[in-house]
Amino acid sequence: MLVKIIVVSVYAILIVAIGLIGLRKTKSSKDFLLGGGNVGPWMSAFSYGTAYFSAVLFIGFAGKIGWGFGYSGLWIALFNALVGVFVVWKLLGWKIKQASLKYDISTMSEYLDKRYQSPGLKLMSTIVIFIFLIPYSAAVFMGLSYLFEISLGVPYVWVLVGMGFFTAIYIVLGGYKSMAMIDMVFGIIMTASVLLLLYFTVQKGGGFPNITASLKQIEPKLVSFVGPPGWWPLFALVFLTSIAPFAMPQLVQKFYAIRDKKSVNTGAVASTVFAVLIGGVAYFMGSTTRVFIHPESAPQIFSAGKPNFDQLMPELLTNVMPSSISVIILLLILSASMSTLASLVLISSSSFTKDFWAAYINKKMNDKGITGMMRIMSAFFVLLAVLFAAVELDVIVEILGISWGAMGAFFLGPFVWGLFSERVNKIGALVSGVGGLALCLGLYFTGMSSPEAGTIGMIASLLLNPLVSFMVKVKAIA
């Protein structure tokens, strides 16, 4: 216990130190939001990867997918790395950077406004970001706090307060510069941690062949190319988690901030390797929950023979890792959580400040005022996420369940087509964004699973923009 407290304390001191370093290098709103637009490949790669893979993956998602799909969940990891990372970097990375310079923008909402000359689309995108990113932040707090409560015995609320405080510290002080620096540290910690987790998991299971044999004995389809739920649910998960990154504001921001084309090429390889490792280990470990966890060995997480999916991975991690180095678990989840939280908070605060307040309320706000307000709003959004996580409102859980699909359904059509075609126009962008989001939410709240609803909404968004733009002849703004 003492070792865990010491390690976490050193970790907290490191966060404050990097926040202070970032403060010295932050002189303008562009510095605060994009690190001056001059961030190198390694920082960018780790920042992208750690924002992509949050504690939600390790705490709930990998366990649920692994339990249901077995080894076929590894398809998600593979396509996340090859499509959600490598293709995004190679196909969109430099185009996004060029667009940021061409239009002099630093947020997704600003891009949509200037590309389509549509203040209405800008306002709607700001609202979508606020509605779906804050609950996502709250969920990350919740997952991490549960793990700390189990591991250290610290009350849930106190963990929330501590996490909120330290996340706010380095974001409020140094903004993106602090975030990029500390994400590199987080990425190195996550890499070392998952390698250790993989080693001890395989060792505990008696090797890959033995684990595979055990899964096959439980259910042969758990080791087949497509797991028990079937191809459509698997396809929906692969599509949602691999295609949504093409237009997720917190991931797109990394390319606004990157230095040059050479950095994009280097970062593409580095971030892909990171994604293969993190995603591959997470989903593999999720599949082993069937081998290591049973109603007899862990009755507290089962009800009527079914597990609480959010507790599968924490239970597995504490069982697989030797107690002497179990602090590795805390560092892994802590790193995955704080990096994602920082990205979400920075996007939310910048969207509110630049795309709403400075655009509609106080149009005369200068750069110093914008920077100051982004700092204030960063602290406010951290507080809001902590409060949501403390109350654990059912509506927050519902919004979280569809957040990626909803964001992808709204932004995918307008953003991707806007980068690649001069023929798509404002009407097409509005219909694709609103139509994709409405279809996604409609399907979800009438009973369809969130990955399936998100997938259909995203496909609709991609199809509607060129179709409507072709039918409604409005001059496109190149």
C-alpha positions as CSV (number, residue, x, y, z in Angstrom):
1,M,0.0,0.0,0.0
2,L,2.8,2.4,0.9
3,V,4.5,1.8,-2.4
4,K,1.3,2.6,-4.3
5,I,0.8,5.8,-2.4
6,I,4.5,6.9,-3.0
7,V,4.3,6.1,-6.7
8,V,1.0,7.9,-7.2
9,S,2.4,10.9,-5.2
10,V,5.5,11.1,-7.5
11,Y,3.1,10.9,-10.4
12,A,1.1,13.8,-9.1
13,I,4.3,15.9,-8.6
14,L,5.3,15.2,-12.2
15,I,1.9,16.4,-13.5
16,V,2.3,19.7,-11.6
17,A,5.9,20.2,-12.8
18,I,4.9,19.6,-16.4
19,G,2.0,22.0,-16.0
20,L,4.4,24.7,-14.8
21,I,6.7,24.1,-17.7
22,G,3.8,24.4,-20.1
23,L,2.7,27.6,-18.4
24,R,6.1,29.2,-19.3
25,K,5.6,28.3,-22.9
26,T,2.0,29.4,-23.3
27,K,1.7,33.0,-24.4
28,S,-1.3,33.0,-26.6
29,S,-4.6,31.2,-27.3
30,K,-2.9,29.3,-30.1
31,D,-0.2,28.2,-27.7
32,F,-2.8,27.1,-25.2
33,L,-5.0,25.3,-27.7
34,L,-2.5,23.9,-30.2
35,G,0.9,24.2,-28.6
36,G,1.8,27.0,-31.1
37,G,1.0,24.6,-34.0
38,N,4.6,23.3,-33.8
39,V,4.3,20.0,-32.0
40,G,6.7,17.3,-33.1
41,P,5.9,13.7,-34.3
42,W,6.5,11.8,-31.1
43,M,4.5,14.0,-28.9
44,S,1.7,14.1,-31.5
45,A,1.7,10.3,-31.9
46,F,1.5,9.6,-28.2
47,S,-1.1,12.4,-27.7
48,Y,-3.3,10.9,-30.4
49,G,-2.9,7.3,-29.1
50,T,-3.5,8.1,-25.5
51,A,-6.6,10.2,-26.4
52,Y,-7.9,7.3,-28.5
53,F,-7.5,4.6,-25.9
54,S,-8.9,5.7,-22.5
55,A,-9.7,4.0,-19.3
56,V,-13.1,3.2,-20.7
57,L,-11.4,0.6,-23.0
58,F,-9.6,-1.1,-20.1
59,I,-12.3,-0.8,-17.5
60,G,-15.5,-1.7,-19.4
61,F,-15.2,-2.0,-23.1
62,A,-12.5,-4.7,-23.5
63,G,-14.1,-6.8,-20.8
64,K,-17.6,-6.7,-22.4
65,I,-16.4,-7.3,-25.9
66,G,-13.9,-10.0,-24.9
67,W,-16.6,-11.9,-22.8
68,G,-19.0,-11.9,-25.7
69,F,-16.8,-12.1,-28.8
70,G,-13.7,-13.9,-27.6
71,Y,-10.7,-13.7,-29.9
72,S,-12.8,-12.1,-32.7
73,G,-12.6,-8.9,-30.7
74,L,-9.0,-8.6,-31.9
75,W,-10.5,-7.6,-35.3
76,I,-11.5,-4.3,-33.5
77,A,-7.9,-3.8,-32.4
78,L,-6.5,-4.5,-35.8
79,F,-8.9,-2.2,-37.7
80,N,-8.5,0.5,-35.0
81,A,-4.8,0.5,-35.6
82,L,-4.8,0.2,-39.4
83,V,-7.8,2.4,-40.2
84,G,-8.6,4.5,-37.2
85,V,-4.9,5.4,-36.8
86,F,-2.7,4.7,-39.8
87,V,-5.2,5.6,-42.6
88,V,-6.4,8.7,-40.7
89,W,-2.8,9.9,-40.3
90,K,-1.8,9.2,-43.9
91,L,-5.0,10.2,-45.6
92,L,-6.2,13.1,-43.5
93,G,-3.3,14.2,-41.3
94,W,-1.6,16.7,-43.7
95,K,-4.9,17.8,-45.3
96,I,-6.2,18.8,-41.9
97,K,-3.0,20.7,-41.1
98,Q,-3.2,22.5,-44.5
99,A,-6.9,23.4,-43.9
100,S,-6.0,24.8,-40.4
101,L,-3.4,27.1,-42.1
102,K,-5.6,28.0,-45.0
103,Y,-8.6,29.0,-42.9
104,D,-6.7,30.1,-39.8
105,I,-8.6,27.8,-37.6
106,S,-8.0,25.8,-34.4
107,T,-11.3,24.0,-33.8
108,M,-13.7,21.7,-35.7
109,S,-16.5,24.2,-35.4
110,E,-14.4,27.0,-36.9
111,Y,-13.5,24.7,-39.8
112,L,-17.2,23.9,-40.6
113,D,-18.1,27.6,-40.4
114,K,-15.3,28.8,-42.8
115,R,-15.5,25.8,-45.2
116,Y,-19.2,26.0,-45.7
117,Q,-19.8,29.7,-44.6
118,S,-22.4,28.5,-42.2
119,P,-22.6,30.1,-38.7
120,G,-25.5,27.8,-38.0
121,L,-23.4,24.7,-38.6
122,K,-20.8,26.1,-36.3
123,L,-23.3,26.7,-33.5
124,M,-24.8,23.2,-33.8
125,S,-21.4,21.6,-33.8
126,T,-20.5,23.5,-30.6
127,I,-23.7,22.2,-28.9
128,V,-23.0,18.6,-30.1
129,I,-19.5,18.8,-28.6
130,F,-20.8,20.1,-25.3
131,I,-23.6,17.5,-25.0
132,F,-21.6,14.4,-25.8
133,L,-18.0,15.1,-24.6
134,I,-18.8,16.1,-21.0
135,P,-20.7,12.9,-20.2
136,Y,-17.8,11.0,-21.8
137,S,-15.4,12.8,-19.5
138,A,-17.6,11.9,-16.5
139,A,-17.5,8.2,-17.5
140,V,-13.7,8.2,-17.6
141,F,-13.7,9.7,-14.1
142,M,-16.1,7.0,-12.9
143,G,-14.2,4.1,-14.3
144,L,-10.9,5.3,-12.8
145,S,-12.4,6.1,-9.4
146,Y,-13.9,2.7,-9.0
147,L,-10.5,1.1,-9.6
148,F,-8.8,3.4,-7.1
149,E,-11.5,2.7,-4.6
150,I,-10.9,-1.1,-4.9
151,S,-7.1,-0.9,-5.1
152,L,-6.3,1.7,-2.5
153,G,-9.4,1.8,-0.4
154,V,-9.9,5.5,-1.0
155,P,-13.5,6.7,-1.0
156,Y,-14.9,7.1,-4.5
157,V,-15.8,10.8,-4.1
158,W,-12.3,11.7,-2.8
159,V,-10.7,10.0,-5.9
160,L,-13.0,12.0,-8.1
161,V,-11.9,15.3,-6.4
162,G,-8.2,14.4,-6.6
163,M,-8.4,13.3,-10.2
164,G,-10.3,16.5,-11.2
165,F,-7.8,18.7,-9.3
166,F,-4.7,17.3,-11.0
167,T,-6.3,17.2,-14.5
168,A,-7.3,20.8,-14.1
169,I,-3.9,21.8,-12.9
170,Y,-1.9,20.8,-15.9
171,I,-4.6,21.8,-18.4
172,V,-5.3,25.2,-16.9
173,L,-1.6,26.0,-16.5
174,G,-0.1,24.8,-19.8
175,G,-2.9,23.8,-22.1
176,Y,-2.0,21.7,-25.2
177,K,1.8,22.1,-24.6
178,S,1.5,20.5,-21.1
179,M,-0.9,17.9,-22.5
180,A,1.4,16.9,-25.3
181,M,4.4,16.6,-23.0
182,I,2.7,14.6,-20.4
183,D,0.9,12.4,-23.0
184,M,4.4,11.3,-24.1
185,V,5.1,10.2,-20.5
186,F,1.7,8.6,-20.3
187,G,2.3,6.7,-23.6
188,I,5.6,5.3,-22.4
189,I,3.9,4.2,-19.1
190,M,1.0,2.6,-21.0
191,T,3.4,0.7,-23.3
192,A,5.5,-0.7,-20.5
193,S,2.3,-1.6,-18.5
194,V,0.5,-3.5,-21.3
195,L,3.7,-5.5,-22.0
196,L,3.8,-6.6,-18.4
197,L,0.1,-7.3,-18.4
198,L,0.4,-9.5,-21.5
199,Y,3.3,-11.4,-20.0
200,F,1.6,-12.1,-16.7
201,T,-1.7,-13.0,-18.3
202,V,-0.2,-15.5,-20.6
203,Q,1.9,-16.9,-17.8
204,K,-1.2,-17.2,-15.5
205,G,-3.1,-19.0,-18.2
206,G,-0.3,-21.5,-18.9
207,G,0.5,-20.1,-22.4
208,F,-1.4,-19.1,-25.5
209,P,-2.3,-22.7,-26.5
210,N,-3.7,-23.5,-23.1
211,I,-5.8,-20.3,-23.0
212,T,-7.1,-21.0,-26.5
213,A,-8.0,-24.5,-25.6
214,S,-9.9,-23.3,-22.5
215,L,-11.9,-20.8,-24.5
216,K,-12.7,-23.4,-27.1
217,Q,-14.0,-25.8,-24.4
218,I,-16.2,-23.0,-23.0
219,E,-17.6,-22.1,-26.5
220,P,-15.9,-23.0,-29.8
221,K,-17.0,-19.7,-31.4
222,L,-14.9,-17.8,-28.9
223,V,-11.8,-18.7,-30.9
224,S,-13.4,-18.4,-34.4
225,F,-13.1,-15.5,-36.8
226,V,-16.5,-14.2,-35.8
227,G,-17.6,-14.6,-32.2
228,P,-21.0,-15.9,-30.9
229,P,-22.9,-12.6,-31.5
230,G,-22.4,-12.8,-35.2
231,W,-20.9,-10.8,-38.0
232,W,-23.2,-7.7,-37.9
233,P,-22.6,-6.8,-34.3
234,L,-18.9,-7.3,-34.8
235,F,-18.9,-5.2,-38.0
236,A,-20.7,-2.4,-36.2
237,L,-18.1,-2.4,-33.4
238,V,-15.2,-2.4,-35.9
239,F,-16.8,0.4,-38.1
240,L,-17.8,2.6,-35.2
241,T,-14.4,2.5,-33.4
242,S,-12.3,2.7,-36.6
243,I,-14.2,5.2,-38.7
244,A,-15.4,7.7,-36.0
245,P,-11.8,8.9,-35.5
246,F,-11.9,10.4,-39.0
247,A,-14.0,13.2,-37.5
248,M,-13.7,13.1,-33.7
249,P,-12.8,16.7,-32.6
250,Q,-10.4,15.6,-29.8
251,L,-8.4,13.5,-32.3
252,V,-8.6,15.9,-35.3
253,Q,-7.1,18.6,-33.0
254,K,-3.8,16.7,-33.0
255,F,-3.2,17.5,-36.7
256,Y,-4.0,21.2,-36.2
257,A,-1.1,21.2,-33.7
258,I,1.5,19.1,-35.6
259,R,4.6,20.7,-37.0
260,D,4.9,19.6,-40.6
261,K,4.4,16.9,-43.2
262,K,7.5,15.0,-42.1
263,S,6.1,14.9,-38.6
264,V,2.8,13.5,-39.9
265,N,4.6,10.6,-41.7
266,T,6.7,9.8,-38.7
267,G,3.8,10.1,-36.3
268,A,1.7,7.8,-38.5
269,V,4.1,4.9,-37.9
270,A,4.6,5.6,-34.2
271,S,1.0,6.0,-33.4
272,T,0.0,2.8,-35.3
273,V,2.6,0.7,-33.4
274,F,1.2,2.1,-30.2
275,A,-2.4,1.3,-31.2
276,V,-1.6,-2.3,-32.2
277,L,0.1,-2.8,-28.8
278,I,-2.5,-1.1,-26.6
279,G,-5.6,-2.3,-28.4
280,G,-4.3,-5.8,-29.1
281,V,-3.4,-6.4,-25.5
282,A,-6.6,-4.9,-24.1
283,Y,-8.9,-7.0,-26.3
284,F,-6.9,-10.1,-25.8
285,M,-7.1,-9.7,-22.1
286,G,-10.8,-9.1,-22.4
287,S,-11.2,-12.5,-24.1
288,T,-9.4,-14.2,-21.2
289,T,-12.0,-13.1,-18.7
290,R,-14.0,-16.2,-19.6
291,V,-11.0,-18.3,-18.5
292,F,-10.0,-16.6,-15.3
293,I,-13.4,-15.3,-13.9
294,H,-16.3,-17.5,-12.9
295,P,-19.3,-17.2,-10.6
296,E,-17.6,-19.5,-8.1
297,S,-14.4,-17.5,-8.0
298,A,-15.9,-14.0,-8.1
299,P,-19.6,-14.3,-7.0
300,Q,-19.7,-10.5,-6.2
301,I,-19.6,-9.5,-9.8
302,F,-22.2,-12.0,-11.1
303,S,-26.0,-11.7,-11.0
304,A,-28.2,-14.4,-12.3
305,G,-25.2,-16.0,-13.9
306,K,-24.3,-12.9,-15.9
307,P,-21.3,-10.7,-15.0
308,N,-21.2,-6.9,-14.4
309,F,-19.1,-6.1,-17.4
310,D,-17.6,-2.9,-15.8
311,Q,-16.1,-5.1,-13.1
312,L,-14.6,-7.8,-15.3
313,M,-11.4,-6.1,-16.3
314,P,-10.6,-4.7,-12.8
315,E,-11.2,-8.2,-11.4
316,L,-9.0,-9.7,-14.0
317,L,-6.2,-7.2,-13.6
318,T,-6.1,-7.6,-9.8
319,N,-6.0,-11.4,-10.2
320,V,-3.4,-11.7,-12.9
321,M,-0.8,-9.2,-11.7
322,P,1.4,-10.0,-8.7
323,S,0.5,-7.8,-5.8
324,S,4.1,-6.7,-5.6
325,I,3.8,-4.8,-8.9
326,S,0.1,-4.2,-8.9
327,V,0.8,-0.4,-8.9
328,I,1.4,-0.9,-12.7
329,I,-2.4,-1.4,-13.0
330,L,-3.0,2.0,-11.4
331,L,-0.4,3.7,-13.6
332,L,-1.8,2.2,-16.7
333,I,-5.4,3.2,-16.0
334,L,-4.4,6.6,-14.6
335,S,-2.3,7.4,-17.7
336,A,-5.1,6.2,-20.1
337,S,-7.7,8.3,-18.2
338,M,-5.9,11.6,-17.7
339,S,-4.7,11.9,-21.3
340,T,-8.2,11.3,-22.6
341,L,-9.7,13.7,-20.0
342,A,-7.3,16.4,-20.9
343,S,-8.2,16.1,-24.6
344,L,-11.9,16.2,-24.0
345,V,-11.7,19.1,-21.6
346,L,-9.5,21.2,-23.9
347,I,-11.9,20.6,-26.8
348,S,-14.9,21.4,-24.7
349,S,-13.4,24.6,-23.3
350,S,-12.1,25.9,-26.6
351,S,-15.4,25.1,-28.4
352,F,-17.4,27.1,-25.8
353,T,-15.0,30.0,-25.6
354,K,-14.0,30.5,-29.3
355,D,-17.0,29.1,-31.1
356,F,-19.8,30.3,-28.8
357,W,-18.8,33.1,-26.4
358,A,-16.3,35.0,-28.6
359,A,-18.4,34.4,-31.7
360,Y,-21.8,35.3,-30.4
361,I,-21.6,37.0,-26.9
362,N,-18.4,39.0,-26.8
363,K,-17.2,39.5,-30.4
364,K,-14.6,42.1,-29.3
365,M,-12.7,39.7,-27.0
366,N,-9.0,39.8,-27.6
367,D,-6.5,37.0,-27.7
368,K,-5.5,37.4,-24.0
369,G,-9.2,37.3,-23.0
370,I,-9.8,34.2,-25.0
371,T,-6.8,32.4,-23.4
372,G,-7.9,33.4,-20.0
373,M,-11.5,32.3,-20.6
374,M,-10.3,28.9,-22.0
375,R,-8.4,28.4,-18.8
376,I,-11.5,29.2,-16.7
377,M,-13.7,27.0,-18.8
378,S,-11.2,24.1,-18.7
379,A,-11.5,24.2,-14.9
380,F,-15.3,24.5,-15.1
381,F,-15.7,21.6,-17.4
382,V,-13.5,19.4,-15.2
383,L,-15.7,20.4,-12.3
384,L,-18.9,19.6,-14.3
385,A,-17.6,16.2,-15.3
386,V,-16.7,15.4,-11.7
387,L,-20.2,16.4,-10.5
388,F,-21.8,14.3,-13.2
389,A,-19.6,11.4,-12.2
390,A,-20.4,11.9,-8.5
391,V,-24.2,11.9,-9.1
392,E,-24.0,9.0,-11.6
393,L,-27.2,10.2,-13.4
394,D,-28.8,7.5,-15.6
395,V,-29.1,10.1,-18.4
396,I,-25.3,10.6,-18.4
397,V,-24.8,6.8,-18.8
398,E,-27.3,6.8,-21.7
399,I,-25.5,9.7,-23.4
400,L,-22.1,8.0,-22.8
401,G,-23.4,4.9,-24.5
402,I,-24.0,6.7,-27.8
403,S,-21.4,9.4,-27.6
404,W,-18.9,8.1,-30.2
405,G,-21.6,7.2,-32.6
406,A,-23.4,10.5,-32.2
407,M,-20.3,12.5,-32.7
408,G,-19.2,10.5,-35.7
409,A,-22.7,10.7,-37.2
410,F,-22.8,14.5,-36.9
411,F,-19.2,15.3,-38.0
412,L,-18.2,12.6,-40.4
413,G,-20.1,13.7,-43.5
414,P,-19.5,17.5,-43.3
415,F,-15.9,17.2,-42.2
416,V,-14.4,14.4,-44.4
417,W,-16.3,15.5,-47.6
418,G,-15.3,19.1,-46.9
419,L,-11.6,18.1,-47.0
420,F,-11.8,16.1,-50.2
421,S,-14.4,17.7,-52.4
422,E,-15.1,21.3,-53.5
423,R,-18.6,20.2,-54.8
424,V,-20.2,19.5,-51.5
425,N,-22.1,22.6,-50.1
426,K,-23.7,24.0,-47.0
427,I,-27.1,22.4,-47.5
428,G,-25.4,19.0,-48.0
429,A,-23.3,19.5,-44.9
430,L,-26.3,20.5,-42.7
431,V,-28.5,17.7,-43.9
432,S,-25.7,15.1,-43.4
433,G,-24.8,16.3,-39.9
434,V,-28.3,16.7,-38.6
435,G,-29.7,13.7,-40.5
436,G,-26.9,11.4,-39.4
437,L,-27.2,12.5,-35.8
438,A,-31.0,12.2,-35.8
439,L,-31.0,8.8,-37.3
440,C,-28.3,7.6,-34.8
441,L,-30.2,8.8,-31.8
442,G,-33.6,7.7,-33.1
443,L,-32.4,4.1,-33.6
444,Y,-30.6,4.1,-30.2
445,F,-33.5,5.3,-28.1
446,T,-35.9,2.9,-29.8
447,G,-33.8,-0.1,-28.8
448,M,-30.9,-0.6,-31.2
449,S,-27.5,-1.1,-29.6
450,S,-25.2,1.9,-29.6
451,P,-22.5,0.5,-32.0
452,E,-25.2,-0.5,-34.5
453,A,-27.1,2.8,-34.2
454,G,-23.8,4.7,-34.5
455,T,-22.7,2.8,-37.5
456,I,-25.9,3.4,-39.4
457,G,-25.9,7.1,-38.5
458,M,-22.3,7.5,-39.6
459,I,-22.9,5.7,-43.0
460,A,-26.0,8.0,-43.5
461,S,-23.9,11.0,-42.7
462,L,-21.3,10.0,-45.3
463,L,-23.9,9.3,-48.0
464,L,-26.1,12.4,-47.4
465,N,-23.6,15.2,-47.9
466,P,-22.6,14.4,-51.6
467,L,-26.2,13.2,-52.4
468,V,-27.9,16.4,-51.1
469,S,-25.2,18.6,-52.5
470,F,-25.7,17.1,-55.9
471,M,-29.5,17.5,-55.7
472,V,-29.5,21.0,-54.3
473,K,-27.3,23.2,-56.4
474,V,-25.7,25.7,-54.0
475,K,-22.3,26.9,-54.9
476,A,-19.7,25.2,-52.7
477,I,-17.2,27.2,-50.8
478,A,-13.7,25.7,-51.6
